[in-house]
Amino acid sequence: DFATPRAVLTGHDYEITCATICAELGLVISGSKEGPCLIHSMNGDLLRTLEGPKTLEGPESGLRPKLIQASREGHCVIYYENGLFCVFSVNGRLQATMETDDKIK
């Protein structure tokens, strides 16, 4: 017997750098090297795009997701390589941002 994928998630133009699964909400959240983070259902449907702050968009902005974590309550925290934390609602709304000079691993 061979294992088959449950779903194929599409939408990123560049390599995936981070991902998380929120089984309680049935969501998969992923970030790519040069693009926004995407929210998919576990069935593979693209639901939302999480865009960073408007003043920091574009490839030269350094807005590259490095870490993602989702909560049961529907909040998603994304840490970008440039030291920016963003908190999004599961509906894709940017709720808060914070910058840090610390190296997060």
C-alpha positions, 0 to 999 in steps of 0.5 A: 500500500502506498500513502496518497496525499490528502490534498495538494495546496497551491498558490505560492510562487516561491519555495515554502519557508514555514508552515503550521497546521491548526487541526482544531480549525481545519487550517494550514497556514504557509509562508513562502520565500518572496510572497505572502502567507496563505491560509488553506483548508485541510481539503486544499481550498485557498481561503485567504492571503495574509499581507503584511503592513502596506508600508513594507510590501514588495520584494525589497522590503525584506518581508519574508516569513520565517516562523508561523504559529496559529492558535485554537482561537483563530489568531496567527502570529508570523515572524518575518526575517527583518524582525517584525512580528504580525498578528492576524485574525483567521479572517486575514485582518492584521491586528497588531505588529511589533518590531524587535532587534533580537534574533528569534529561532 
